[in-house]
Amino acid sequence: YQDLEGTEHTDTFEGMAARIIQHEYDHLDGVLFTDLLPPLKKRMLKNKLANITKGDVKADYAMKFLK
């Protein structure tokens, strides 16, 4: 990765930091968390995900929905 000055760094991350970095890196590649779920888990979450998509979920933060 590069810091704010453009200096390149190579590090190894573990635990939660590694998971967060991988999650954000996946976004850069257009991969969402739900894309990585096994088919059975996706089916189990189908209704909850549909409610999120429709905007039927209350959140403590601003959410934007594509139309």
Residue pairs with C-beta under 8 A, 6 or more apart in sequence:
1 8
1 9
1 11
2 8
2 9
3 9
13 21
23 33
26 32
26 33
26 36
34 42
34 45
34 49
37 45
42 49
51 57
53 65
55 63
55 65
57 63
